[in-house]
Amino acid sequence: MKRKLIQIILSAFLFLVTLFLKNDQEFLKNSLFILSYLLVGLEILKKSFRNIIRGKLFDENFLMAVATIGAFGIGEFEEAVSVMLFYQIGELFQAYAVNKSRKSIASLMNICPNYANVYRSSKLVRLQPDDVKVGEIIAVLPGEKVPLDGTVVEGDSMVDTKALTGESVPRHIEVGDSILSGCINQEGMLKVKVEKEYEDSTVSKILELVENASSRKAKSENFITKFAKIYTPIVVFVALFLATIPPIIMESVTFGDWIYRALSFLVVSCPCALVISIPLSFFGGIGACSRIGVLVKGSNYLEKMAKVKILVCDKTGTLTEGVFEVQEVISEIEQEEVMMYAAHAEYFSNHPIALSIKKQYGKEIDSSIVSETKEVVGEGVIATVQGKQVLIGNEKLMKSHGVSFLPNEKVGTIVYVALDGRFLGSIQIADQIKEDTYVAIPSLRKNGIENIIMLTGDKEEIAREVSQKVNIDEYYANLLPHEKVNKVEEFMQRKKEGEMLLFVGDGINDAPVLAIADIGISMGAIGSDVAIEASDLVLMTDELSKIAHTMQIAKKTIRIVRENIFFAIFIKVGILVLSACGISSMWEAVFADVGVSILAILNAFRIVRIKK
């Protein structure tokens, strides 16, 4: 860009100098015009020549070369230079706009780590990330990027996840927490056990998604590509007709006059505004999405997002946290005593319910007082704690051991606790609804979603409560993975023509549904690799509210694309007619070509300034 800017400045300076030279200095004047032209036009001439050799005859480089050389041929030196000069100014604007809109996407490349500190033979060795194996321990020092996905086994620190999630607030990481590649360690040293190879890591997947995004074109982009291939040869032959036929069949007209008209026609016919601004608009939209932590795999999906009317979503991990937590303990004795026996009885279990009980207890468990445990499938656990028999499980376990208990009708998973045949109390465990869900649902409706549907494999009563709390239109419970697919296929059949159905999920069982929906969105931070692979968009922050913002960006992108198409075609057709009739000069042709391109590019540039 710097080199092009210097060339434009020098060319413009020489061009202005020639305008002040006297008419009797014709040789010097023409020499400076040619030098000024070559400074900005030589690159276009080379591209045009190379493309002709490769069989790509009809493109904007060919049009500009023919029009300006033709202008020199009929003695219009001044206009030949000005056309090329203004064209290159337009190209400079384009390059600036592309670089600006690429920044948010290109910044993702900076998350790619250059090395990993690996413990081998008790020594710390620096290796390439793709040379590290699963299960090895790596050290991440303060200020370094995390090279691979893993679990923290030693240390705690604050990590910057902005490059991955778009969130500026650092996250606290401690032993047992998962950590994603691409994050930046801000404080203490962390030892991390590698869980995934580099090619399967988060940072590698993100880069792959970004690299492949441009290969999936929207309908508007495909239209412009096809349009340019048909349109360009037509205008070349029309210009050739204008330059030759009228002077032959009409009296008192000169070839020079009609060649000038034909050249003006060629200059204005160049479809630069369409060819440049449409892909740039979509590219800007994808960049705007990436800045808020939403990865879009192609501009065609951005176009579809503007038409979404039905949203179908999973419950666990999408609307809810996906983590079981103790909600309430009901007991006639001290709750702490109930939790003590429950936590010790569940000491050896890794079931999510057992983990939530131990987490709620919050104290160190003395395994020496637990003498034996027995798991009863479908009922619960029988354990001996401090020499006493502890029963912890569902109603079946209580009934099978003849324990008289007080039923708990609360929604969620209910765990009953008994000690030596005496009922102690019940523990209500449930999945928490995300705070973001309460914000997301109204926001989605404001942005055009007409029907929100929840699919879950959970119980009917749990599904009903979540649906009522967050204002879901329809819900379907107790569904197996293949039944979710059947439901989505049913919804696809009943939607209106032109409407899009969006599915949001996070688990492996959601992958088939993500694939068959018009648009599939997966949760990037907690979602499975299979779900992320099958989806079209990825929410790096797992926030449903980001979908509404993405829809805003998509709608603004499509609106700007349509504005550019209408504006460019309307102006060009008008100037083409004027050029063919000899009413407009090559200066009007310059405005129609370069001016329209610059205005379309500036209009496309508005996308990156979208606000929530």
Protein Blocks (a to p, Z undefined) as FASTA:
>chain_A
ZZmmmmmmmmmmmmmmmmmpcfklmmmmmmmmmmmmmmmmmmmmmmmmmmmmnopabcfk
lmmmmmmmmmmmnopamlmmmmmmmmmmmmmmmmmmmmmmmmmmmmmmmmpcfbdcddee
hiacdddfklpcehiacdddehiacfbgcddfedcddddfklmnopabdcdddehiacde
hiacfkbccddddfbdfklmmklmmmmmmmmmmmmccfklmmmmmmmmmmmmmmmmmmmm
mmmmmmmmpghiafklmmmmmmmmmmmmpcklmmmmmmmmmmmmmmmmmmnopacfbfkl
mmmmmmccbdcddfehplmnoiacdfbdcdfbdfklmmmmmmmmmmmpcbfklmmmmmmn
opacdfklpmbdcddehibccddeehiacddddfklmmmnopacdddfbgcjdddddeeh
iafbdcdddddddfklmmmmmmmmmnopabdcdddfbdfklmmmmmmmnopabdcehiaf
klmmmmmmmmmmmpcehiacddddfbfklmmmmmmpmbdcddfklmcfklmmmpmbdcfk
opaklmmmmmmmmmmmmmmmmmmmmmmmmmmmmmmmmmmnomacfklmmmmmmmmmmmmm
mmmmmmmmpcZZ
